[in-house]
Amino acid sequence: RSANFRPVVAGDHVFAASMRGTLSKLSIQTGRVVWEASVPEKLSIGPGSDGKTTVVISSEGNVFAFDEAGKNIWKSPLGSEVLSDPIVAGGIVVIRTLDNRFIGLDAQTGARKWTYQRQQSALSLRVGYGMLPINNEVIVTGFAGGRFGMIALANGGLIWETPVSFPKGFSEIERLNDVTAKPSMEGEILCAVSYQGRIGCGQARTGNLLWFKDFSSYTGTAQSSDLVFSANEKSHVFAFATKDGGQVWENTKLTFRDVGEPLAVGRVLLMGDAQGYVHAFAQANGELVARIRHDSSPVSAAPIAVGGLIIIQSQGGKIAAYSPK
């Protein structure tokens, strides 16, 4: 999967970046560009923002931070490539490098506050790993080898870690079962899914899983109050009950259309595809109820619901807001 730039929303603004090195701050309601900053290096991922500090990461492994007015306030070298979206929360910028380090930087100064090193696995997918921040206190994220866990923002300490799935098979390729997609959370329930592994849901406080079942996805999960949704690698879309994992429906209409990350909002589930369409499924029964063509390039990032609008960015960089009917 090529570089996947996801827009982020903070306050009344949406921040978006492109590979060429442009970072833009737009008004959510009007789409008006508040400012545009250019980074002197090509970007590999970003942005991350809390509204005050916005960061992007270059393909040379440098973090560039900008303040509310779009001024570059610091630059910090990481010494490794980054394909995971950075998080800015609780005054900390969290970066996850490709060599399995989590780095916590001070959002104001860029000074390094902590590092948490994971063991390298023999073979892991060359992709970004999604990180889910909760209450400006912790992040929940997946790891190689079918595990996911919770990390404290303040000091990088691991709070808990739980296996969703276990490697099976003989070759390293068969044994790949990384939890690469961002876990989802609704109420007190967290759900995660691994590639060539399982999907499962559990208690956010402890990481204890309520259930898991064989499944494979690299685009992750989305949740409503009582369902969890995910698409497998054939782009078959499923809904399971969050409490016990019972299958509620399956929709195979988008087979092999390479759907993107899901968003559950209101009564629908939204998902882009490789041809630039965004599809809406009824959460209750999985029926396709609407579709729009956003762009001719793939929509792989999850849409964002904010202020009564749905914001969508394609891999080609086109960003637009839609108002759902």
Contacts in CASP RR format, 6 or more apart in sequence:
PFRMAT RR
TARGET T0000
AUTHOR 0000-0000-0000
METHOD contacts of the structure
MODEL  1
RSANFRPVVAGDHVFAASMRGTLSKLSIQTGRVVWEASVPEKLSIGPGSD
GKTTVVISSEGNVFAFDEAGKNIWKSPLGSEVLSDPIVAGGIVVIRTLDN
RFIGLDAQTGARKWTYQRQQSALSLRVGYGMLPINNEVIVTGFAGGRFGM
IALANGGLIWETPVSFPKGFSEIERLNDVTAKPSMEGEILCAVSYQGRIG
CGQARTGNLLWFKDFSSYTGTAQSSDLVFSANEKSHVFAFATKDGGQVWE
NTKLTFRDVGEPLAVGRVLLMGDAQGYVHAFAQANGELVARIRHDSSPVS
AAPIAVGGLIIIQSQGGKIAAYSPK
1 127 0 8 1.000
1 218 0 8 1.000
1 300 0 8 1.000
2 315 0 8 1.000
3 19 0 8 1.000
3 43 0 8 1.000
3 44 0 8 1.000
3 45 0 8 1.000
3 83 0 8 1.000
3 315 0 8 1.000
4 300 0 8 1.000
4 301 0 8 1.000
4 315 0 8 1.000
5 16 0 8 1.000
5 17 0 8 1.000
5 18 0 8 1.000
5 19 0 8 1.000
5 43 0 8 1.000
5 45 0 8 1.000
5 46 0 8 1.000
5 301 0 8 1.000
5 313 0 8 1.000
5 315 0 8 1.000
5 317 0 8 1.000
6 46 0 8 1.000
6 85 0 8 1.000
6 301 0 8 1.000
6 302 0 8 1.000
6 313 0 8 1.000
7 14 0 8 1.000
7 15 0 8 1.000
7 16 0 8 1.000
7 47 0 8 1.000
7 301 0 8 1.000
7 304 0 8 1.000
7 311 0 8 1.000
7 313 0 8 1.000
7 319 0 8 1.000
8 14 0 8 1.000
8 15 0 8 1.000
8 46 0 8 1.000
8 47 0 8 1.000
8 48 0 8 1.000
8 49 0 8 1.000
8 85 0 8 1.000
8 304 0 8 1.000
9 15 0 8 1.000
9 28 0 8 1.000
9 304 0 8 1.000
9 306 0 8 1.000
9 311 0 8 1.000
10 49 0 8 1.000
10 50 0 8 1.000
10 51 0 8 1.000
10 54 0 8 1.000
11 28 0 8 1.000
11 51 0 8 1.000
12 27 0 8 1.000
12 28 0 8 1.000
12 29 0 8 1.000
13 25 0 8 1.000
13 26 0 8 1.000
13 27 0 8 1.000
13 28 0 8 1.000
13 34 0 8 1.000
13 51 0 8 1.000
14 25 0 8 1.000
14 26 0 8 1.000
14 28 0 8 1.000
14 31 0 8 1.000
14 304 0 8 1.000
14 306 0 8 1.000
14 311 0 8 1.000
14 319 0 8 1.000
15 23 0 8 1.000
15 24 0 8 1.000
15 25 0 8 1.000
15 26 0 8 1.000
15 47 0 8 1.000
15 48 0 8 1.000
15 49 0 8 1.000
15 51 0 8 1.000
15 54 0 8 1.000
16 23 0 8 1.000
16 24 0 8 1.000
16 26 0 8 1.000
16 47 0 8 1.000
16 313 0 8 1.000
16 317 0 8 1.000
16 319 0 8 1.000
17 23 0 8 1.000
17 24 0 8 1.000
17 43 0 8 1.000
17 46 0 8 1.000
17 47 0 8 1.000
17 56 0 8 1.000
18 43 0 8 1.000
18 316 0 8 1.000
18 317 0 8 1.000
19 42 0 8 1.000
19 43 0 8 1.000
19 44 0 8 1.000
20 42 0 8 1.000
20 43 0 8 1.000
21 38 0 8 1.000
21 39 0 8 1.000
21 41 0 8 1.000
21 42 0 8 1.000
21 43 0 8 1.000
21 56 0 8 1.000
21 58 0 8 1.000
22 36 0 8 1.000
22 37 0 8 1.000
22 38 0 8 1.000
22 39 0 8 1.000
23 36 0 8 1.000
23 37 0 8 1.000
23 38 0 8 1.000
23 39 0 8 1.000
23 47 0 8 1.000
23 54 0 8 1.000
23 56 0 8 1.000
23 66 0 8 1.000
23 70 0 8 1.000
24 33 0 8 1.000
24 35 0 8 1.000
24 36 0 8 1.000
24 37 0 8 1.000
25 33 0 8 1.000
25 34 0 8 1.000
25 35 0 8 1.000
25 36 0 8 1.000
25 54 0 8 1.000
25 70 0 8 1.000
26 32 0 8 1.000
26 33 0 8 1.000
26 34 0 8 1.000
26 319 0 8 1.000
27 34 0 8 1.000
28 306 0 8 1.000
28 307 0 8 1.000
28 309 0 8 1.000
28 311 0 8 1.000
28 321 0 8 1.000
29 307 0 8 1.000
29 309 0 8 1.000
31 321 0 8 1.000
35 69 0 8 1.000
35 70 0 8 1.000
37 66 0 8 1.000
37 70 0 8 1.000
37 71 0 8 1.000
37 72 0 8 1.000
39 56 0 8 1.000
39 58 0 8 1.000
39 64 0 8 1.000
41 58 0 8 1.000
41 59 0 8 1.000
41 60 0 8 1.000
41 62 0 8 1.000
42 58 0 8 1.000
42 59 0 8 1.000
42 60 0 8 1.000
43 56 0 8 1.000
43 57 0 8 1.000
43 58 0 8 1.000
43 59 0 8 1.000
44 57 0 8 1.000
44 58 0 8 1.000
44 59 0 8 1.000
44 61 0 8 1.000
44 81 0 8 1.000
44 82 0 8 1.000
44 83 0 8 1.000
45 56 0 8 1.000
45 57 0 8 1.000
45 82 0 8 1.000
45 83 0 8 1.000
45 84 0 8 1.000
45 85 0 8 1.000
45 86 0 8 1.000
45 128 0 8 1.000
46 55 0 8 1.000
46 56 0 8 1.000
46 57 0 8 1.000
46 85 0 8 1.000
46 86 0 8 1.000
47 54 0 8 1.000
47 55 0 8 1.000
47 56 0 8 1.000
47 86 0 8 1.000
48 54 0 8 1.000
48 55 0 8 1.000
48 56 0 8 1.000
48 85 0 8 1.000
48 86 0 8 1.000
48 87 0 8 1.000
48 88 0 8 1.000
48 93 0 8 1.000
49 55 0 8 1.000
49 88 0 8 1.000
50 88 0 8 1.000
50 89 0 8 1.000
50 90 0 8 1.000
50 91 0 8 1.000
50 107 0 8 1.000
51 68 0 8 1.000
51 88 0 8 1.000
52 67 0 8 1.000
52 68 0 8 1.000
52 107 0 8 1.000
53 65 0 8 1.000
53 66 0 8 1.000
53 67 0 8 1.000
53 73 0 8 1.000
53 88 0 8 1.000
53 91 0 8 1.000
53 93 0 8 1.000
53 107 0 8 1.000
53 108 0 8 1.000
54 65 0 8 1.000
54 66 0 8 1.000
54 70 0 8 1.000
54 88 0 8 1.000
55 63 0 8 1.000
55 64 0 8 1.000
55 65 0 8 1.000
55 66 0 8 1.000
55 86 0 8 1.000
55 88 0 8 1.000
55 93 0 8 1.000
56 63 0 8 1.000
56 64 0 8 1.000
56 86 0 8 1.000
57 63 0 8 1.000
57 64 0 8 1.000
57 78 0 8 1.000
57 82 0 8 1.000
57 86 0 8 1.000
57 95 0 8 1.000
58 64 0 8 1.000
59 81 0 8 1.000
61 77 0 8 1.000
61 78 0 8 1.000
61 79 0 8 1.000
61 80 0 8 1.000
61 81 0 8 1.000
61 82 0 8 1.000
62 75 0 8 1.000
62 76 0 8 1.000
62 77 0 8 1.000
62 78 0 8 1.000
63 75 0 8 1.000
63 76 0 8 1.000
63 77 0 8 1.000
63 78 0 8 1.000
63 86 0 8 1.000
63 93 0 8 1.000
63 95 0 8 1.000
63 105 0 8 1.000
63 110 0 8 1.000
64 72 0 8 1.000
64 74 0 8 1.000
64 75 0 8 1.000
65 72 0 8 1.000
65 73 0 8 1.000
65 74 0 8 1.000
65 75 0 8 1.000
65 76 0 8 1.000
65 93 0 8 1.000
65 107 0 8 1.000
65 110 0 8 1.000
66 72 0 8 1.000
66 73 0 8 1.000
67 73 0 8 1.000
73 108 0 8 1.000
74 109 0 8 1.000
74 110 0 8 1.000
76 105 0 8 1.000
76 110 0 8 1.000
76 112 0 8 1.000
78 95 0 8 1.000
78 97 0 8 1.000
78 103 0 8 1.000
79 97 0 8 1.000
80 97 0 8 1.000
80 98 0 8 1.000
80 99 0 8 1.000
80 101 0 8 1.000
81 97 0 8 1.000
81 98 0 8 1.000
81 99 0 8 1.000
82 95 0 8 1.000
82 96 0 8 1.000
82 97 0 8 1.000
82 98 0 8 1.000
83 98 0 8 1.000
83 126 0 8 1.000
83 127 0 8 1.000
83 128 0 8 1.000
84 95 0 8 1.000
84 96 0 8 1.000
84 128 0 8 1.000
84 129 0 8 1.000
84 130 0 8 1.000
84 131 0 8 1.000
85 128 0 8 1.000
85 130 0 8 1.000
85 131 0 8 1.000
86 93 0 8 1.000
86 94 0 8 1.000
86 95 0 8 1.000
86 96 0 8 1.000
87 93 0 8 1.000
87 94 0 8 1.000
87 131 0 8 1.000
87 133 0 8 1.000
87 139 0 8 1.000
88 94 0 8 1.000
88 107 0 8 1.000
89 133 0 8 1.000
89 136 0 8 1.000
89 139 0 8 1.000
89 153 0 8 1.000
90 107 0 8 1.000
90 136 0 8 1.000
90 137 0 8 1.000
90 153 0 8 1.000
91 106 0 8 1.000
91 107 0 8 1.000
91 108 0 8 1.000
91 136 0 8 1.000
91 153 0 8 1.000
92 104 0 8 1.000
92 105 0 8 1.000
92 106 0 8 1.000
92 107 0 8 1.000
92 113 0 8 1.000
92 153 0 8 1.000
92 154 0 8 1.000
93 104 0 8 1.000
93 105 0 8 1.000
93 106 0 8 1.000
93 107 0 8 1.000
93 110 0 8 1.000
94 102 0 8 1.000
94 103 0 8 1.000
94 104 0 8 1.000
94 105 0 8 1.000
94 131 0 8 1.000
94 133 0 8 1.000
94 139 0 8 1.000
94 151 0 8 1.000
94 153 0 8 1.000
95 102 0 8 1.000
95 103 0 8 1.000
95 104 0 8 1.000
95 105 0 8 1.000
96 102 0 8 1.000
96 103 0 8 1.000
96 128 0 8 1.000
96 129 0 8 1.000
96 130 0 8 1.000
96 131 0 8 1.000
96 141 0 8 1.000
97 103 0 8 1.000
98 126 0 8 1.000
99 120 0 8 1.000
100 117 0 8 1.000
100 118 0 8 1.000
100 119 0 8 1.000
100 120 0 8 1.000
100 144 0 8 1.000
101 115 0 8 1.000
101 116 0 8 1.000
101 117 0 8 1.000
101 118 0 8 1.000
102 115 0 8 1.000
102 116 0 8 1.000
102 117 0 8 1.000
102 118 0 8 1.000
102 151 0 8 1.000
102 156 0 8 1.000
103 112 0 8 1.000
103 114 0 8 1.000
103 115 0 8 1.000
104 112 0 8 1.000
104 113 0 8 1.000
104 114 0 8 1.000
104 115 0 8 1.000
104 156 0 8 1.000
105 111 0 8 1.000
105 112 0 8 1.000
105 113 0 8 1.000
106 112 0 8 1.000
106 113 0 8 1.000
113 155 0 8 1.000
114 155 0 8 1.000
114 156 0 8 1.000
114 157 0 8 1.000
116 151 0 8 1.000
116 156 0 8 1.000
116 157 0 8 1.000
116 158 0 8 1.000
118 143 0 8 1.000
118 144 0 8 1.000
121 144 0 8 1.000
121 145 0 8 1.000
121 178 0 8 1.000
122 172 0 8 1.000
123 172 0 8 1.000
123 173 0 8 1.000
123 175 0 8 1.000
123 176 0 8 1.000
124 144 0 8 1.000
124 145 0 8 1.000
124 176 0 8 1.000
124 178 0 8 1.000
125 144 0 8 1.000
125 176 0 8 1.000
125 178 0 8 1.000
125 180 0 8 1.000
125 195 0 8 1.000
125 218 0 8 1.000
127 180 0 8 1.000
127 218 0 8 1.000
128 180 0 8 1.000
129 141 0 8 1.000
129 142 0 8 1.000
129 143 0 8 1.000
129 178 0 8 1.000
129 179 0 8 1.000
129 180 0 8 1.000
129 182 0 8 1.000
130 141 0 8 1.000
130 142 0 8 1.000
130 180 0 8 1.000
130 181 0 8 1.000
130 182 0 8 1.000
130 183 0 8 1.000
131 139 0 8 1.000
131 140 0 8 1.000
131 141 0 8 1.000
131 182 0 8 1.000
132 139 0 8 1.000
132 140 0 8 1.000
132 141 0 8 1.000
132 182 0 8 1.000
132 183 0 8 1.000
132 184 0 8 1.000
132 185 0 8 1.000
133 139 0 8 1.000
133 153 0 8 1.000
134 140 0 8 1.000
134 185 0 8 1.000
134 204 0 8 1.000
136 153 0 8 1.000
137 152 0 8 1.000
137 153 0 8 1.000
137 154 0 8 1.000
138 150 0 8 1.000
138 151 0 8 1.000
138 152 0 8 1.000
138 153 0 8 1.000
138 159 0 8 1.000
139 150 0 8 1.000
139 151 0 8 1.000
139 153 0 8 1.000
140 148 0 8 1.000
140 149 0 8 1.000
140 150 0 8 1.000
140 151 0 8 1.000
140 183 0 8 1.000
140 185 0 8 1.000
140 190 0 8 1.000
140 204 0 8 1.000
141 148 0 8 1.000
141 149 0 8 1.000
141 151 0 8 1.000
141 179 0 8 1.000
141 182 0 8 1.000
141 183 0 8 1.000
142 148 0 8 1.000
142 149 0 8 1.000
142 178 0 8 1.000
142 179 0 8 1.000
142 180 0 8 1.000
142 183 0 8 1.000
142 192 0 8 1.000
143 149 0 8 1.000
143 161 0 8 1.000
143 178 0 8 1.000
143 179 0 8 1.000
144 178 0 8 1.000
145 163 0 8 1.000
145 165 0 8 1.000
145 166 0 8 1.000
145 167 0 8 1.000
145 176 0 8 1.000
145 177 0 8 1.000
145 178 0 8 1.000
145 179 0 8 1.000
145 194 0 8 1.000
146 163 0 8 1.000
146 164 0 8 1.000
146 165 0 8 1.000
146 166 0 8 1.000
146 167 0 8 1.000
146 177 0 8 1.000
146 178 0 8 1.000
146 179 0 8 1.000
146 194 0 8 1.000
146 197 0 8 1.000
147 161 0 8 1.000
147 162 0 8 1.000
147 163 0 8 1.000
147 164 0 8 1.000
147 179 0 8 1.000
148 161 0 8 1.000
148 162 0 8 1.000
148 164 0 8 1.000
148 179 0 8 1.000
148 183 0 8 1.000
148 192 0 8 1.000
149 158 0 8 1.000
149 159 0 8 1.000
149 160 0 8 1.000
149 161 0 8 1.000
149 162 0 8 1.000
149 207 0 8 1.000
150 158 0 8 1.000
150 159 0 8 1.000
150 160 0 8 1.000
150 161 0 8 1.000
150 204 0 8 1.000
150 207 0 8 1.000
151 157 0 8 1.000
151 158 0 8 1.000
151 159 0 8 1.000
152 159 0 8 1.000
160 206 0 8 1.000
160 207 0 8 1.000
162 207 0 8 1.000
162 208 0 8 1.000
162 209 0 8 1.000
164 179 0 8 1.000
164 192 0 8 1.000
164 193 0 8 1.000
164 194 0 8 1.000
164 197 0 8 1.000
164 198 0 8 1.000
164 199 0 8 1.000
164 200 0 8 1.000
164 209 0 8 1.000
164 212 0 8 1.000
165 177 0 8 1.000
165 179 0 8 1.000
165 194 0 8 1.000
165 197 0 8 1.000
165 198 0 8 1.000
165 212 0 8 1.000
166 177 0 8 1.000
167 174 0 8 1.000
167 175 0 8 1.000
167 176 0 8 1.000
167 177 0 8 1.000
168 174 0 8 1.000
168 175 0 8 1.000
168 177 0 8 1.000
169 175 0 8 1.000
174 196 0 8 1.000
176 195 0 8 1.000
176 196 0 8 1.000
177 194 0 8 1.000
177 195 0 8 1.000
177 196 0 8 1.000
177 197 0 8 1.000
177 198 0 8 1.000
178 194 0 8 1.000
178 195 0 8 1.000
179 192 0 8 1.000
179 193 0 8 1.000
179 194 0 8 1.000
179 195 0 8 1.000
180 194 0 8 1.000
180 195 0 8 1.000
180 218 0 8 1.000
181 192 0 8 1.000
181 193 0 8 1.000
181 217 0 8 1.000
181 218 0 8 1.000
181 219 0 8 1.000
181 220 0 8 1.000
181 221 0 8 1.000
181 261 0 8 1.000
182 220 0 8 1.000
182 261 0 8 1.000
183 190 0 8 1.000
183 191 0 8 1.000
183 192 0 8 1.000
183 221 0 8 1.000
184 190 0 8 1.000
184 191 0 8 1.000
184 192 0 8 1.000
184 220 0 8 1.000
184 221 0 8 1.000
184 222 0 8 1.000
184 223 0 8 1.000
184 228 0 8 1.000
185 191 0 8 1.000
185 204 0 8 1.000
185 223 0 8 1.000
186 223 0 8 1.000
186 224 0 8 1.000
186 225 0 8 1.000
186 242 0 8 1.000
187 204 0 8 1.000
187 225 0 8 1.000
188 203 0 8 1.000
188 204 0 8 1.000
188 205 0 8 1.000
189 201 0 8 1.000
189 202 0 8 1.000
189 203 0 8 1.000
189 204 0 8 1.000
189 210 0 8 1.000
189 223 0 8 1.000
189 242 0 8 1.000
190 201 0 8 1.000
190 202 0 8 1.000
190 203 0 8 1.000
190 204 0 8 1.000
190 207 0 8 1.000
191 199 0 8 1.000
191 200 0 8 1.000
191 201 0 8 1.000
191 202 0 8 1.000
191 221 0 8 1.000
191 223 0 8 1.000
191 228 0 8 1.000
191 242 0 8 1.000
192 199 0 8 1.000
192 200 0 8 1.000
192 201 0 8 1.000
192 220 0 8 1.000
192 221 0 8 1.000
193 199 0 8 1.000
193 200 0 8 1.000
193 215 0 8 1.000
193 216 0 8 1.000
193 217 0 8 1.000
193 220 0 8 1.000
193 221 0 8 1.000
193 230 0 8 1.000
194 216 0 8 1.000
194 217 0 8 1.000
195 216 0 8 1.000
195 217 0 8 1.000
195 218 0 8 1.000
195 233 0 8 1.000
196 216 0 8 1.000
197 214 0 8 1.000
197 215 0 8 1.000
197 216 0 8 1.000
198 212 0 8 1.000
198 213 0 8 1.000
198 214 0 8 1.000
198 215 0 8 1.000
199 212 0 8 1.000
199 213 0 8 1.000
199 215 0 8 1.000
199 217 0 8 1.000
199 221 0 8 1.000
199 228 0 8 1.000
199 230 0 8 1.000
199 240 0 8 1.000
200 209 0 8 1.000
200 210 0 8 1.000
200 211 0 8 1.000
200 212 0 8 1.000
200 213 0 8 1.000
200 228 0 8 1.000
200 245 0 8 1.000
201 209 0 8 1.000
201 210 0 8 1.000
201 211 0 8 1.000
201 212 0 8 1.000
201 228 0 8 1.000
201 242 0 8 1.000
201 243 0 8 1.000
201 245 0 8 1.000
202 208 0 8 1.000
202 209 0 8 1.000
202 210 0 8 1.000
202 211 0 8 1.000
203 210 0 8 1.000
210 242 0 8 1.000
210 243 0 8 1.000
210 244 0 8 1.000
211 244 0 8 1.000
211 245 0 8 1.000
213 240 0 8 1.000
213 245 0 8 1.000
215 230 0 8 1.000
215 232 0 8 1.000
215 238 0 8 1.000
216 232 0 8 1.000
216 233 0 8 1.000
217 230 0 8 1.000
217 231 0 8 1.000
217 232 0 8 1.000
217 233 0 8 1.000
218 233 0 8 1.000
219 230 0 8 1.000
219 231 0 8 1.000
219 259 0 8 1.000
219 260 0 8 1.000
219 261 0 8 1.000
219 262 0 8 1.000
219 300 0 8 1.000
220 230 0 8 1.000
220 231 0 8 1.000
220 261 0 8 1.000
220 262 0 8 1.000
221 228 0 8 1.000
221 229 0 8 1.000
221 230 0 8 1.000
221 262 0 8 1.000
222 228 0 8 1.000
222 229 0 8 1.000
222 230 0 8 1.000
222 261 0 8 1.000
222 262 0 8 1.000
222 263 0 8 1.000
222 264 0 8 1.000
222 269 0 8 1.000
222 302 0 8 1.000
223 229 0 8 1.000
223 242 0 8 1.000
223 264 0 8 1.000
224 264 0 8 1.000
224 266 0 8 1.000
224 283 0 8 1.000
226 241 0 8 1.000
226 242 0 8 1.000
226 243 0 8 1.000
227 239 0 8 1.000
227 240 0 8 1.000
227 241 0 8 1.000
227 242 0 8 1.000
227 248 0 8 1.000
227 264 0 8 1.000
227 283 0 8 1.000
228 239 0 8 1.000
228 240 0 8 1.000
228 241 0 8 1.000
228 242 0 8 1.000
228 245 0 8 1.000
229 237 0 8 1.000
229 238 0 8 1.000
229 239 0 8 1.000
229 240 0 8 1.000
229 262 0 8 1.000
229 264 0 8 1.000
229 269 0 8 1.000
229 281 0 8 1.000
229 283 0 8 1.000
230 237 0 8 1.000
230 238 0 8 1.000
230 240 0 8 1.000
230 262 0 8 1.000
231 237 0 8 1.000
231 238 0 8 1.000
231 254 0 8 1.000
231 259 0 8 1.000
231 260 0 8 1.000
231 262 0 8 1.000
231 271 0 8 1.000
232 238 0 8 1.000
234 252 0 8 1.000
234 255 0 8 1.000
234 256 0 8 1.000
235 254 0 8 1.000
235 255 0 8 1.000
235 256 0 8 1.000
235 257 0 8 1.000
235 258 0 8 1.000
235 259 0 8 1.000
235 273 0 8 1.000
236 250 0 8 1.000
236 251 0 8 1.000
236 252 0 8 1.000
236 254 0 8 1.000
236 255 0 8 1.000
237 250 0 8 1.000
237 251 0 8 1.000
237 254 0 8 1.000
237 259 0 8 1.000
237 262 0 8 1.000
237 269 0 8 1.000
237 271 0 8 1.000
237 281 0 8 1.000
237 286 0 8 1.000
238 247 0 8 1.000
238 249 0 8 1.000
238 250 0 8 1.000
238 251 0 8 1.000
239 247 0 8 1.000
239 248 0 8 1.000
239 249 0 8 1.000
239 250 0 8 1.000
239 269 0 8 1.000
239 283 0 8 1.000
239 286 0 8 1.000
240 246 0 8 1.000
240 247 0 8 1.000
240 248 0 8 1.000
241 248 0 8 1.000
249 285 0 8 1.000
249 286 0 8 1.000
251 281 0 8 1.000
251 286 0 8 1.000
251 287 0 8 1.000
251 288 0 8 1.000
253 288 0 8 1.000
254 271 0 8 1.000
254 273 0 8 1.000
254 279 0 8 1.000
257 273 0 8 1.000
257 274 0 8 1.000
257 275 0 8 1.000
257 277 0 8 1.000
258 273 0 8 1.000
258 274 0 8 1.000
258 298 0 8 1.000
258 300 0 8 1.000
259 271 0 8 1.000
259 272 0 8 1.000
259 273 0 8 1.000
259 274 0 8 1.000
259 279 0 8 1.000
260 271 0 8 1.000
260 272 0 8 1.000
260 273 0 8 1.000
260 298 0 8 1.000
260 299 0 8 1.000
260 300 0 8 1.000
260 301 0 8 1.000
260 302 0 8 1.000
261 271 0 8 1.000
261 300 0 8 1.000
261 301 0 8 1.000
261 302 0 8 1.000
262 269 0 8 1.000
262 270 0 8 1.000
262 271 0 8 1.000
262 302 0 8 1.000
263 269 0 8 1.000
263 270 0 8 1.000
263 271 0 8 1.000
263 302 0 8 1.000
263 303 0 8 1.000
263 304 0 8 1.000
263 305 0 8 1.000
263 310 0 8 1.000
264 270 0 8 1.000
264 283 0 8 1.000
265 303 0 8 1.000
265 305 0 8 1.000
265 310 0 8 1.000
265 324 0 8 1.000
266 283 0 8 1.000
267 282 0 8 1.000
267 283 0 8 1.000
267 284 0 8 1.000
268 280 0 8 1.000
268 281 0 8 1.000
268 282 0 8 1.000
268 283 0 8 1.000
268 289 0 8 1.000
268 290 0 8 1.000
268 324 0 8 1.000
269 280 0 8 1.000
269 281 0 8 1.000
269 282 0 8 1.000
269 283 0 8 1.000
269 286 0 8 1.000
270 278 0 8 1.000
270 279 0 8 1.000
270 280 0 8 1.000
270 281 0 8 1.000
270 302 0 8 1.000
270 303 0 8 1.000
270 310 0 8 1.000
271 278 0 8 1.000
271 279 0 8 1.000
271 281 0 8 1.000
272 278 0 8 1.000
272 279 0 8 1.000
272 294 0 8 1.000
272 298 0 8 1.000
272 299 0 8 1.000
272 300 0 8 1.000
272 303 0 8 1.000
272 312 0 8 1.000
273 279 0 8 1.000
273 298 0 8 1.000
273 299 0 8 1.000
274 298 0 8 1.000
274 300 0 8 1.000
275 296 0 8 1.000
275 298 0 8 1.000
276 293 0 8 1.000
276 294 0 8 1.000
276 295 0 8 1.000
276 296 0 8 1.000
276 297 0 8 1.000
276 298 0 8 1.000
276 299 0 8 1.000
276 314 0 8 1.000
277 291 0 8 1.000
277 292 0 8 1.000
277 293 0 8 1.000
277 294 0 8 1.000
277 299 0 8 1.000
278 291 0 8 1.000
278 292 0 8 1.000
278 294 0 8 1.000
278 299 0 8 1.000
278 303 0 8 1.000
278 312 0 8 1.000
279 288 0 8 1.000
279 290 0 8 1.000
279 291 0 8 1.000
280 288 0 8 1.000
280 289 0 8 1.000
280 290 0 8 1.000
280 291 0 8 1.000
281 287 0 8 1.000
281 288 0 8 1.000
281 289 0 8 1.000
282 289 0 8 1.000
292 322 0 8 1.000
294 312 0 8 1.000
294 314 0 8 1.000
294 318 0 8 1.000
294 320 0 8 1.000
295 314 0 8 1.000
295 316 0 8 1.000
295 317 0 8 1.000
295 318 0 8 1.000
297 314 0 8 1.000
297 315 0 8 1.000
297 316 0 8 1.000
297 317 0 8 1.000
297 318 0 8 1.000
298 314 0 8 1.000
298 315 0 8 1.000
298 316 0 8 1.000
299 312 0 8 1.000
299 313 0 8 1.000
299 314 0 8 1.000
299 315 0 8 1.000
300 315 0 8 1.000
301 313 0 8 1.000
301 315 0 8 1.000
303 310 0 8 1.000
303 311 0 8 1.000
303 312 0 8 1.000
304 310 0 8 1.000
304 311 0 8 1.000
304 312 0 8 1.000
305 311 0 8 1.000
308 323 0 8 1.000
308 324 0 8 1.000
309 321 0 8 1.000
309 322 0 8 1.000
309 323 0 8 1.000
310 321 0 8 1.000
310 322 0 8 1.000
310 323 0 8 1.000
310 324 0 8 1.000
311 319 0 8 1.000
311 320 0 8 1.000
311 321 0 8 1.000
311 322 0 8 1.000
312 319 0 8 1.000
312 320 0 8 1.000
312 321 0 8 1.000
312 322 0 8 1.000
313 319 0 8 1.000
END
